Amino acid sequence: MKRLRADGQRNRERIVAVAAELVARDGAQVSLEEIARRAGVGSATLHRHFPSRQALLEAVFRDGVAQLCARAAAQPGKDPAAELGAWLEELTVYTATHRGLAAALLAGPDALAAEDICSTDLLLDVLNVLVERASSKGVLHANATAKDLLTLANAIAVANENDPRTARRVLRLALTGIRP
């Protein structure tokens, strides 16, 4: 991919940011024209950067995963239990609110293979660090693994798609347990 001029890079970033916001609000079938309008660019500019809906959704997905991973990596390790819980909550809410994004990437004529969009390894890499920190402080069940926690967060998010408040509440309940 050729390097974009500064204004082109700003347009691309603004389009992805607006698309992420609108996908979270309206789902993956959000209007491309509305994305262009809200980003302050013309439809032609949007299509020059993203020749298809699929290309734009892929950029939104990859950007979101990169942001989640960066925030996990930036945790200072001062309160491992709180940092792990907060990041799992962020992951759960992100997944619950970006409804239909992964499914849209896997569907249609330009569909990606699951392994092409799968970010499990990236998420597990950063989650492993958080889990190791919490385990070393004795604030995590000895048998809990990063993969277990990722499965838990994803299951709660999928079960509560379109309802991030409930997803957050159920995750907190799962992390603290059901006993008083």
Secondary structure, DSSP 8 states (H G I E B T S, - for coil): -----HHHHHHHHHHHHHHHHHHHHH-TT--HHHHHHHHT--HHHHHHH-SSHHHHHHHHHHHHHHHHHHHHHT--SSSHHHHHHHHHHHHHHHHHHSTTHHHHHHSSTT---HHHH--HHHHHHHHHHHHHHHHHTT-S-TT--HHHHHHHHHHHHHHTTT-HHHHHHHHHHHHH-S--
